[in-house]
């Protein structure tokens, strides 16, 4: 009977240990994945935003400059 009890205890202990380990691993994995995903998403968003902003600014600046130059040249003629 004692050996049976020890066997059941060992089995329960192994089962609980495996369950906790699996749960912790899954939790850590999900947390890391979510963190990396959020970081990449934020980085990509910031990069795209900065790129679009710089492009729009450069385009507007070039357009205004060309318009002013054309206007000045037209007034000189």
PDB file of N, CA, C and O in Angstrom:
ATOM      1  N   UNK A   1       0.811  -1.205   0.000  1.00  0.00           N
ATOM      2  CA  UNK A   1       0.000   0.000   0.000  1.00  0.00           C
ATOM      3  C   UNK A   1       0.854   1.269   0.000  1.00  0.00           C
ATOM      4  O   UNK A   1       0.510   2.253  -0.654  1.00  0.00           O
ATOM      5  N   UNK A   2       1.956   1.243   0.727  1.00  0.00           N
ATOM      6  CA  UNK A   2       2.815   2.425   0.803  1.00  0.00           C
ATOM      7  C   UNK A   2       3.404   2.729  -0.560  1.00  0.00           C
ATOM      8  O   UNK A   2       3.472   3.890  -0.963  1.00  0.00           O
ATOM      9  N   UNK A   3       3.830   1.696  -1.272  1.00  0.00           N
ATOM     10  CA  UNK A   3       4.414   1.926  -2.596  1.00  0.00           C
ATOM     11  C   UNK A   3       3.376   2.499  -3.559  1.00  0.00           C
ATOM     12  O   UNK A   3       3.705   3.307  -4.427  1.00  0.00           O
ATOM     13  N   UNK A   4       2.105   2.073  -3.399  1.00  0.00           N
ATOM     14  CA  UNK A   4       1.029   2.576  -4.262  1.00  0.00           C
ATOM     15  C   UNK A   4       0.789   4.055  -3.977  1.00  0.00           C
ATOM     16  O   UNK A   4       0.618   4.853  -4.898  1.00  0.00           O
ATOM     17  N   UNK A   5       0.779   4.403  -2.728  1.00  0.00           N
ATOM     18  CA  UNK A   5       0.576   5.799  -2.329  1.00  0.00           C
ATOM     19  C   UNK A   5       1.718   6.667  -2.867  1.00  0.00           C
ATOM     20  O   UNK A   5       1.487   7.759  -3.386  1.00  0.00           O
ATOM     21  N   UNK A   6       2.950   6.169  -2.737  1.00  0.00           N
ATOM     22  CA  UNK A   6       4.115   6.901  -3.245  1.00  0.00           C
ATOM     23  C   UNK A   6       4.025   7.066  -4.753  1.00  0.00           C
ATOM     24  O   UNK A   6       4.393   8.108  -5.294  1.00  0.00           O
ATOM     25  N   UNK A   7       3.541   6.046  -5.423  1.00  0.00           N
ATOM     26  CA  UNK A   7       3.397   6.088  -6.878  1.00  0.00           C
ATOM     27  C   UNK A   7       2.347   7.132  -7.291  1.00  0.00           C
ATOM     28  O   UNK A   7       2.561   7.907  -8.224  1.00  0.00           O
ATOM     29  N   UNK A   8       1.224   7.136  -6.586  1.00  0.00           N
ATOM     30  CA  UNK A   8       0.159   8.115  -6.868  1.00  0.00           C
ATOM     31  C   UNK A   8       0.670   9.530  -6.599  1.00  0.00           C
ATOM     32  O   UNK A   8       0.438  10.442  -7.392  1.00  0.00           O
ATOM     33  N   UNK A   9       1.366   9.704  -5.476  1.00  0.00           N
ATOM     34  CA  UNK A   9       1.919  11.025  -5.142  1.00  0.00           C
ATOM     35  C   UNK A   9       2.902  11.487  -6.207  1.00  0.00           C
ATOM     36  O   UNK A   9       2.868  12.642  -6.632  1.00  0.00           O
ATOM     37  N   UNK A  10       3.767  10.593  -6.632  1.00  0.00           N
ATOM     38  CA  UNK A  10       4.750  10.937  -7.667  1.00  0.00           C
ATOM     39  C   UNK A  10       4.049  11.294  -8.972  1.00  0.00           C
ATOM     40  O   UNK A  10       4.454  12.222  -9.672  1.00  0.00           O
ATOM     41  N   UNK A  11       2.999  10.552  -9.289  1.00  0.00           N
ATOM     42  CA  UNK A  11       2.243  10.803 -10.520  1.00  0.00           C
ATOM     43  C   UNK A  11       1.532  12.153 -10.462  1.00  0.00           C
ATOM     44  O   UNK A  11       1.555  12.917 -11.426  1.00  0.00           O
ATOM     45  N   UNK A  12       0.905  12.437  -9.328  1.00  0.00           N
ATOM     46  CA  UNK A  12       0.216  13.717  -9.149  1.00  0.00           C
ATOM     47  C   UNK A  12       1.219  14.863  -9.208  1.00  0.00           C
ATOM     48  O   UNK A  12       0.980  15.880  -9.858  1.00  0.00           O
ATOM     49  N   UNK A  13       2.336  14.685  -8.527  1.00  0.00           N
ATOM     50  CA  UNK A  13       3.374  15.716  -8.507  1.00  0.00           C
ATOM     51  C   UNK A  13       3.897  15.982  -9.925  1.00  0.00           C
ATOM     52  O   UNK A  13       4.057  17.136 -10.323  1.00  0.00           O
ATOM     53  N   UNK A  14       4.156  14.939 -10.663  1.00  0.00           N
ATOM     54  CA  UNK A  14       4.656  15.090 -12.033  1.00  0.00           C
ATOM     55  C   UNK A  14       3.622  15.785 -12.916  1.00  0.00           C
ATOM     56  O   UNK A  14       3.956  16.631 -13.746  1.00  0.00           O
ATOM     57  N   UNK A  15       2.378  15.413 -12.721  1.00  0.00           N
ATOM     58  CA  UNK A  15       1.289  16.000 -13.510  1.00  0.00           C
ATOM     59  C   UNK A  15       1.126  17.489 -13.211  1.00  0.00           C
ATOM     60  O   UNK A  15       0.990  18.301 -14.126  1.00  0.00           O
ATOM     61  N   UNK A  16       1.141  17.837 -11.937  1.00  0.00           N
ATOM     62  CA  UNK A  16       1.018  19.249 -11.531  1.00  0.00           C
ATOM     63  C   UNK A  16       2.214  20.041 -12.042  1.00  0.00           C
ATOM     64  O   UNK A  16       2.062  21.147 -12.560  1.00  0.00           O
ATOM     65  N   UNK A  17       3.405  19.467 -11.892  1.00  0.00           N
ATOM     66  CA  UNK A  17       4.622  20.135 -12.345  1.00  0.00           C
ATOM     67  C   UNK A  17       4.572  20.393 -13.857  1.00  0.00           C
ATOM     68  O   UNK A  17       4.896  21.487 -14.318  1.00  0.00           O
ATOM     69  N   UNK A  18       4.172  19.394 -14.605  1.00  0.00           N
ATOM     70  CA  UNK A  18       4.083  19.526 -16.059  1.00  0.00           C
ATOM     71  C   UNK A  18       3.041  20.568 -16.446  1.00  0.00           C
ATOM     72  O   UNK A  18       3.248  21.358 -17.367  1.00  0.00           O
ATOM     73  N   UNK A  19       1.922  20.558 -15.731  1.00  0.00           N
ATOM     74  CA  UNK A  19       0.845  21.508 -16.012  1.00  0.00           C
ATOM     75  C   UNK A  19       1.289  22.942 -15.741  1.00  0.00           C
ATOM     76  O   UNK A  19       1.053  23.836 -16.554  1.00  0.00           O
ATOM     77  N   UNK A  20       1.932  23.157 -14.598  1.00  0.00           N
ATOM     78  CA  UNK A  20       2.411  24.488 -14.236  1.00  0.00           C
ATOM     79  C   UNK A  20       3.465  24.955 -15.237  1.00  0.00           C
ATOM     80  O   UNK A  20       3.442  26.099 -15.691  1.00  0.00           O
ATOM     81  N   UNK A  21       4.387  24.057 -15.573  1.00  0.00           N
ATOM     82  CA  UNK A  21       5.462  24.392 -16.512  1.00  0.00           C
ATOM     83  C   UNK A  21       4.880  24.791 -17.876  1.00  0.00           C
ATOM     84  O   UNK A  21       5.288  25.788 -18.472  1.00  0.00           O
ATOM     85  N   UNK A  22       3.932  24.003 -18.348  1.00  0.00           N
ATOM     86  CA  UNK A  22       3.290  24.296 -19.640  1.00  0.00           C
ATOM     87  C   UNK A  22       2.563  25.628 -19.586  1.00  0.00           C
ATOM     88  O   UNK A  22       2.650  26.425 -20.520  1.00  0.00           O
ATOM     89  N   UNK A  23       1.850  25.871 -18.502  1.00  0.00           N
ATOM     90  CA  UNK A  23       1.102  27.114 -18.336  1.00  0.00           C
ATOM     91  C   UNK A  23       2.028  28.322 -18.296  1.00  0.00           C
ATOM     92  O   UNK A  23       1.767  29.338 -18.939  1.00  0.00           O
ATOM     93  N   UNK A  24       3.111  28.201 -17.535  1.00  0.00           N
ATOM     94  CA  UNK A  24       4.076  29.308 -17.424  1.00  0.00           C
ATOM     95  C   UNK A  24       4.733  29.562 -18.776  1.00  0.00           C
ATOM     96  O   UNK A  24       4.865  30.711 -19.198  1.00  0.00           O
ATOM     97  N   UNK A  25       5.145  28.491 -19.457  1.00  0.00           N
ATOM     98  CA  UNK A  25       5.771  28.633 -20.778  1.00  0.00           C
ATOM     99  C   UNK A  25       4.830  29.337 -21.752  1.00  0.00           C
ATOM    100  O   UNK A  25       5.236  30.250 -22.470  1.00  0.00           O
ATOM    101  N   UNK A  26       3.579  28.906 -21.770  1.00  0.00           N
ATOM    102  CA  UNK A  26       2.607  29.500 -22.681  1.00  0.00           C
ATOM    103  C   UNK A  26       2.379  30.964 -22.356  1.00  0.00           C
ATOM    104  O   UNK A  26       2.267  31.796 -23.256  1.00  0.00           O
ATOM    105  N   UNK A  27       2.311  31.276 -21.076  1.00  0.00           N
ATOM    106  CA  UNK A  27       2.095  32.652 -20.644  1.00  0.00           C
ATOM    107  C   UNK A  27       3.267  33.551 -21.028  1.00  0.00           C
ATOM    108  O   UNK A  27       3.076  34.650 -21.549  1.00  0.00           O
ATOM    109  N   UNK A  28       4.483  33.069 -20.766  1.00  0.00           N
ATOM    110  CA  UNK A  28       5.677  33.843 -21.102  1.00  0.00           C
ATOM    111  C   UNK A  28       5.772  34.030 -22.611  1.00  0.00           C
ATOM    112  O   UNK A  28       6.061  35.125 -23.094  1.00  0.00           O
ATOM    113  N   UNK A  29       5.528  32.957 -23.348  1.00  0.00           N
ATOM    114  CA  UNK A  29       5.587  33.017 -24.814  1.00  0.00           C
ATOM    115  C   UNK A  29       4.576  34.037 -25.355  1.00  0.00           C
ATOM    116  O   UNK A  29       4.909  34.844 -26.223  1.00  0.00           O
ATOM    117  N   UNK A  30       3.361  33.999 -24.847  1.00  0.00           N
ATOM    118  CA  UNK A  30       2.323  34.926 -25.306  1.00  0.00           C
ATOM    119  C   UNK A  30       2.695  36.366 -24.965  1.00  0.00           C
ATOM    120  O   UNK A  30       2.484  37.279 -25.764  1.00  0.00           O
ATOM    121  N   UNK A  31       3.251  36.557 -23.770  1.00  0.00           N
ATOM    122  CA  UNK A  31       3.651  37.893 -23.328  1.00  0.00           C
ATOM    123  C   UNK A  31       4.770  38.454 -24.193  1.00  0.00           C
ATOM    124  O   UNK A  31       4.721  39.608 -24.619  1.00  0.00           O
ATOM    125  N   UNK A  32       5.784  37.623 -24.448  1.00  0.00           N
ATOM    126  CA  UNK A  32       6.914  38.056 -25.273  1.00  0.00           C
ATOM    127  C   UNK A  32       6.434  38.353 -26.688  1.00  0.00           C
ATOM    128  O   UNK A  32       6.814  39.361 -27.282  1.00  0.00           O
ATOM    129  N   UNK A  33       5.607  37.478 -27.216  1.00  0.00           N
ATOM    130  CA  UNK A  33       5.080  37.660 -28.573  1.00  0.00           C
ATOM    131  C   UNK A  33       4.290  38.967 -28.676  1.00  0.00           C
ATOM    132  O   UNK A  33       4.465  39.722 -29.632  1.00  0.00           O
ATOM    133  N   UNK A  34       3.438  39.232 -27.714  1.00  0.00           N
ATOM    134  CA  UNK A  34       2.631  40.455 -27.723  1.00  0.00           C
ATOM    135  C   UNK A  34       3.521  41.685 -27.615  1.00  0.00           C
ATOM    136  O   UNK A  34       3.282  42.693 -28.280  1.00  0.00           O
ATOM    137  N   UNK A  35       4.543  41.598 -26.779  1.00  0.00           N
ATOM    138  CA  UNK A  35       5.456  42.718 -26.590  1.00  0.00           C
ATOM    139  C   UNK A  35       6.243  43.013 -27.866  1.00  0.00           C
ATOM    140  O   UNK A  35       6.362  44.166 -28.279  1.00  0.00           O
ATOM    141  N   UNK A  36       6.773  41.967 -28.481  1.00  0.00           N
ATOM    142  CA  UNK A  36       7.535  42.142 -29.722  1.00  0.00           C
ATOM    143  C   UNK A  36       6.632  42.690 -30.819  1.00  0.00           C
ATOM    144  O   UNK A  36       7.022  43.589 -31.564  1.00  0.00           O
ATOM    145  N   UNK A  37       5.428  42.147 -30.914  1.00  0.00           N
ATOM    146  CA  UNK A  37       4.471  42.594 -31.934  1.00  0.00           C
ATOM    147  C   UNK A  37       4.141  44.078 -31.753  1.00  0.00           C
ATOM    148  O   UNK A  37       4.122  44.834 -32.724  1.00  0.00           O
ATOM    149  N   UNK A  38       3.884  44.488 -30.521  1.00  0.00           N
ATOM    150  CA  UNK A  38       3.558  45.885 -30.243  1.00  0.00           C
ATOM    151  C   UNK A  38       4.743  46.790 -30.569  1.00  0.00           C
ATOM    152  O   UNK A  38       4.575  47.876 -31.124  1.00  0.00           O
ATOM    153  N   UNK A  39       5.937  46.330 -30.219  1.00  0.00           N
ATOM    154  CA  UNK A  39       7.140  47.121 -30.470  1.00  0.00           C
ATOM    155  C   UNK A  39       7.378  47.302 -31.966  1.00  0.00           C
ATOM    156  O   UNK A  39       7.662  48.407 -32.427  1.00  0.00           O
ATOM    157  N   UNK A  40       7.261  46.220 -32.714  1.00  0.00           N
ATOM    158  CA  UNK A  40       7.455  46.285 -34.172  1.00  0.00           C
ATOM    159  C   UNK A  40       6.382  47.180 -34.796  1.00  0.00           C
ATOM    160  O   UNK A  40       6.679  48.010 -35.655  1.00  0.00           O
ATOM    161  N   UNK A  41       5.148  47.008 -34.363  1.00  0.00           N
ATOM    162  CA  UNK A  41       4.040  47.802 -34.904  1.00  0.00           C
ATOM    163  C   UNK A  41       4.272  49.295 -34.646  1.00  0.00           C
ATOM    164  O   UNK A  41       4.090  50.120 -35.541  1.00  0.00           O
ATOM    165  N   UNK A  42       4.673  49.633 -33.423  1.00  0.00           N
ATOM    166  CA  UNK A  42       4.929  51.030 -33.071  1.00  0.00           C
ATOM    167  C   UNK A  42       6.076  51.591 -33.893  1.00  0.00           C
ATOM    168  O   UNK A  42       6.010  52.718 -34.384  1.00  0.00           O
ATOM    169  N   UNK A  43       7.120  50.800 -34.037  1.00  0.00           N
ATOM    170  CA  UNK A  43       8.293  51.229 -34.799  1.00  0.00           C
ATOM    171  C   UNK A  43       7.939  51.460 -36.263  1.00  0.00           C
ATOM    172  O   UNK A  43       8.329  52.470 -36.847  1.00  0.00           O
ATOM    173  N   UNK A  44       7.205  50.531 -36.850  1.00  0.00           N
ATOM    174  CA  UNK A  44       6.808  50.656 -38.250  1.00  0.00           C
ATOM    175  C   UNK A  44       5.897  51.864 -38.431  1.00  0.00           C
ATOM    176  O   UNK A  44       6.065  52.632 -39.379  1.00  0.00           O
ATOM    177  N   UNK A  45       4.939  52.034 -37.534  1.00  0.00           N
ATOM    178  CA  UNK A  45       4.030  53.182 -37.619  1.00  0.00           C
ATOM    179  C   UNK A  45       4.806  54.502 -37.553  1.00  0.00           C
ATOM    180  O   UNK A  45       4.566  55.407 -38.352  1.00  0.00           O
ATOM    181  N   UNK A  46       5.722  54.604 -36.612  1.00  0.00           N
ATOM    182  CA  UNK A  46       6.508  55.829 -36.446  1.00  0.00           C
ATOM    183  C   UNK A  46       7.362  56.089 -37.678  1.00  0.00           C
ATOM    184  O   UNK A  46       7.488  57.231 -38.122  1.00  0.00           O
ATOM    185  N   UNK A  47       7.944  55.037 -38.227  1.00  0.00           N
ATOM    186  CA  UNK A  47       8.799  55.164 -39.406  1.00  0.00           C
ATOM    187  C   UNK A  47       7.988  55.620 -40.620  1.00  0.00           C
ATOM    188  O   UNK A  47       8.399  56.524 -41.348  1.00  0.00           O
ATOM    189  N   UNK A  48       6.857  54.997 -40.826  1.00  0.00           N
ATOM    190  CA  UNK A  48       5.993  55.360 -41.959  1.00  0.00           C
ATOM    191  C   UNK A  48       5.497  56.791 -41.796  1.00  0.00           C
ATOM    192  O   UNK A  48       5.500  57.572 -42.748  1.00  0.00           O
ATOM    193  N   UNK A  49       5.075  57.123 -40.588  1.00  0.00           N
ATOM    194  CA  UNK A  49       4.577  58.470 -40.306  1.00  0.00           C
ATOM    195  C   UNK A  49       5.648  59.526 -40.595  1.00  0.00           C
ATOM    196  O   UNK A  49       5.375  60.537 -41.243  1.00  0.00           O
ATOM    197  N   UNK A  50       6.858  59.284 -40.113  1.00  0.00           N
ATOM    198  CA  UNK A  50       7.958  60.227 -40.324  1.00  0.00           C
ATOM    199  C   UNK A  50       8.298  60.344 -41.801  1.00  0.00           C
ATOM    200  O   UNK A  50       8.563  61.438 -42.299  1.00  0.00           O
ATOM    201  N   UNK A  51       8.289  59.228 -42.493  1.00  0.00           N
ATOM    202  CA  UNK A  51       8.606  59.213 -43.919  1.00  0.00           C
ATOM    203  C   UNK A  51       7.555  59.983 -44.726  1.00  0.00           C
ATOM    204  O   UNK A  51       7.891  60.781 -45.601  1.00  0.00           O
ATOM    205  N   UNK A  52       6.306  59.736 -44.424  1.00  0.00           N
ATOM    206  CA  UNK A  52       5.209  60.426 -45.133  1.00  0.00           C
ATOM    207  C   UNK A  52       5.274  61.921 -44.841  1.00  0.00           C
ATOM    208  O   UNK A  52       5.136  62.743 -45.747  1.00  0.00           O
ATOM    209  N   UNK A  53       5.484  62.265 -43.585  1.00  0.00           N
ATOM    210  CA  UNK A  53       5.565  63.670 -43.188  1.00  0.00           C
ATOM    211  C   UNK A  53       6.712  64.383 -43.921  1.00  0.00           C
ATOM    212  O   UNK A  53       6.533  65.478 -44.454  1.00  0.00           O
ATOM    213  N   UNK A  54       7.870  63.755 -43.939  1.00  0.00           N
ATOM    214  CA  UNK A  54       9.033  64.348 -44.613  1.00  0.00           C
ATOM    215  C   UNK A  54       8.772  64.486 -46.113  1.00  0.00           C
ATOM    216  O   UNK A  54       9.142  65.487 -46.725  1.00  0.00           O
ATOM    217  N   UNK A  55       8.144  63.493 -46.686  1.00  0.00           N
ATOM    218  CA  UNK A  55       7.847  63.512 -48.123  1.00  0.00           C
ATOM    219  C   UNK A  55       6.850  64.619 -48.464  1.00  0.00           C
ATOM    220  O   UNK A  55       7.020  65.343 -49.446  1.00  0.00           O
ATOM    221  N   UNK A  56       5.822  64.737 -47.650  1.00  0.00           N
ATOM    222  CA  UNK A  56       4.807  65.769 -47.884  1.00  0.00           C
ATOM    223  C   UNK A  56       5.436  67.154 -47.717  1.00  0.00           C
ATOM    224  O   UNK A  56       5.199  68.047 -48.531  1.00  0.00           O
ATOM    225  N   UNK A  57       6.234  67.333 -46.664  1.00  0.00           N
ATOM    226  CA  UNK A  57       6.892  68.625 -46.441  1.00  0.00           C
ATOM    227  C   UNK A  57       7.791  68.994 -47.618  1.00  0.00           C
ATOM    228  O   UNK A  57       7.761  70.127 -48.098  1.00  0.00           O
ATOM    229  N   UNK A  58       8.590  68.034 -48.080  1.00  0.00           N
ATOM    230  CA  UNK A  58       9.505  68.289 -49.193  1.00  0.00           C
ATOM    231  C   UNK A  58       8.719  68.626 -50.458  1.00  0.00           C
ATOM    232  O   UNK A  58       9.107  69.517 -51.214  1.00  0.00           O
ATOM    233  N   UNK A  59       7.637  67.927 -50.682  1.00  0.00           N
ATOM    234  CA  UNK A  59       6.808  68.146 -51.868  1.00  0.00           C
ATOM    235  C   UNK A  59       6.156  69.527 -51.831  1.00  0.00           C
ATOM    236  O   UNK A  59       6.158  70.248 -52.829  1.00  0.00           O
ATOM    237  N   UNK A  60       5.604  69.887 -50.686  1.00  0.00           N
ATOM    238  CA  UNK A  60       4.950  71.195 -50.543  1.00  0.00           C
ATOM    239  C   UNK A  60       5.992  72.297 -50.697  1.00  0.00           C
ATOM    240  O   UNK A  60       5.755  73.292 -51.383  1.00  0.00           O
ATOM    241  N   UNK A  61       7.139  72.119 -50.062  1.00  0.00           N
ATOM    242  CA  UNK A  61       8.205  73.111 -50.140  1.00  0.00           C
ATOM    243  C   UNK A  61       8.661  73.310 -51.589  1.00  0.00           C
ATOM    244  O   UNK A  61       8.815  74.441 -52.049  1.00  0.00           O
ATOM    245  N   UNK A  62       8.871  72.210 -52.296  1.00  0.00           N
ATOM    246  CA  UNK A  62       9.307  72.293 -53.693  1.00  0.00           C
ATOM    247  C   UNK A  62       8.239  72.958 -54.559  1.00  0.00           C
ATOM    248  O   UNK A  62       8.556  73.751 -55.446  1.00  0.00           O
ATOM    249  N   UNK A  63       6.994  72.636 -54.301  1.00  0.00           N
ATOM    250  CA  UNK A  63       5.888  73.206 -55.074  1.00  0.00           C
ATOM    251  C   UNK A  63       5.762  74.708 -54.836  1.00  0.00           C
ATOM    252  O   UNK A  63       5.586  75.476 -55.782  1.00  0.00           O
ATOM    253  N   UNK A  64       5.852  75.122 -53.584  1.00  0.00           N
ATOM    254  CA  UNK A  64       5.768  76.546 -53.243  1.00  0.00           C
ATOM    255  C   UNK A  64       6.948  77.295 -53.854  1.00  0.00           C
ATOM    256  O   UNK A  64       6.776  78.375 -54.420  1.00  0.00           O
ATOM    257  N   UNK A  65       8.129  76.729 -53.741  1.00  0.00           N
ATOM    258  CA  UNK A  65       9.322  77.366 -54.288  1.00  0.00           C
ATOM    259  C   UNK A  65       9.201  77.519 -55.811  1.00  0.00           C
ATOM    260  O   UNK A  65       9.523  78.577 -56.352  1.00  0.00           O
ATOM    261  N   UNK A  66       8.747  76.487 -56.492  1.00  0.00           N
ATOM    262  CA  UNK A  66       8.583  76.556 -57.947  1.00  0.00           C
ATOM    263  C   UNK A  66       7.543  77.600 -58.327  1.00  0.00           C
ATOM    264  O   UNK A  66       7.710  78.327 -59.306  1.00  0.00           O
ATOM    265  N   UNK A  67       6.472  77.670 -57.551  1.00  0.00           N
ATOM    266  CA  UNK A  67       5.406  78.628 -57.809  1.00  0.00           C
ATOM    267  C   UNK A  67       5.899  80.061 -57.609  1.00  0.00           C
ATOM    268  O   UNK A  67       5.605  80.944 -58.414  1.00  0.00           O
ATOM    269  N   UNK A  68       6.652  80.283 -56.529  1.00  0.00           N
ATOM    270  CA  UNK A  68       7.199  81.615 -56.247  1.00  0.00           C
ATOM    271  C   UNK A  68       8.183  82.010 -57.337  1.00  0.00           C
ATOM    272  O   UNK A  68       8.145  83.141 -57.821  1.00  0.00           O
ATOM    273  N   UNK A  69       9.059  81.099 -57.729  1.00  0.00           N
ATOM    274  CA  UNK A  69      10.036  81.393 -58.778  1.00  0.00           C
ATOM    275  C   UNK A  69       9.342  81.729 -60.094  1.00  0.00           C
ATOM    276  O   UNK A  69       9.737  82.666 -60.788  1.00  0.00           O
ATOM    277  N   UNK A  70       8.318  80.971 -60.432  1.00  0.00           N
ATOM    278  CA  UNK A  70       7.577  81.225 -61.674  1.00  0.00           C
ATOM    279  C   UNK A  70       6.879  82.574 -61.612  1.00  0.00           C
ATOM    280  O   UNK A  70       6.842  83.305 -62.601  1.00  0.00           O
ATOM    281  N   UNK A  71       6.328  82.902 -60.450  1.00  0.00           N
ATOM    282  CA  UNK A  71       5.635  84.176 -60.282  1.00  0.00           C
ATOM    283  C   UNK A  71       6.611  85.350 -60.383  1.00  0.00           C
ATOM    284  O   UNK A  71       6.312  86.359 -61.023  1.00  0.00           O
ATOM    285  N   UNK A  72       7.764  85.214 -59.755  1.00  0.00           N
ATOM    286  CA  UNK A  72       8.781  86.267 -59.788  1.00  0.00           C
ATOM    287  C   UNK A  72       9.273  86.454 -61.217  1.00  0.00           C
ATOM    288  O   UNK A  72       9.449  87.584 -61.674  1.00  0.00           O
ATOM    289  N   UNK A  73       9.493  85.362 -61.913  1.00  0.00           N
ATOM    290  CA  UNK A  73       9.981  85.433 -63.287  1.00  0.00           C
ATOM    291  C   UNK A  73       8.918  86.067 -64.186  1.00  0.00           C
ATOM    292  O   UNK A  73       9.247  86.851 -65.076  1.00  0.00           O
ATOM    293  N   UNK A  74       7.673  85.738 -63.962  1.00  0.00           N
ATOM    294  CA  UNK A  74       6.589  86.299 -64.774  1.00  0.00           C
ATOM    295  C   UNK A  74       6.467  87.798 -64.523  1.00  0.00           C
ATOM    296  O   UNK A  74       6.200  88.560 -65.452  1.00  0.00           O
ATOM    297  N   UNK A  75       6.660  88.224 -63.285  1.00  0.00           N
ATOM    298  CA  UNK A  75       6.571  89.650 -62.960  1.00  0.00           C
ATOM    299  C   UNK A  75       7.748  90.438 -63.520  1.00  0.00           C
ATOM    300  O   UNK A  75       7.618  91.629 -63.804  1.00  0.00           O
ATOM    301  N   UNK A  76       8.896  89.782 -63.682  1.00  0.00           N
ATOM    302  CA  UNK A  76      10.081  90.449 -64.213  1.00  0.00           C
ATOM    303  C   UNK A  76       9.967  90.680 -65.712  1.00  0.00           C
ATOM    304  O   UNK A  76      10.591  91.593 -66.254  1.00  0.00           O
ATOM    305  N   UNK A  77       9.173  89.856 -66.381  1.00  0.00           N
ATOM    306  CA  UNK A  77       9.069  89.956 -67.842  1.00  0.00           C
ATOM    307  C   UNK A  77       8.120  91.007 -68.285  1.00  0.00           C
ATOM    308  O   UNK A  77       7.932  91.203 -69.486  1.00  0.00           O
TER     309      UNK A  77
END
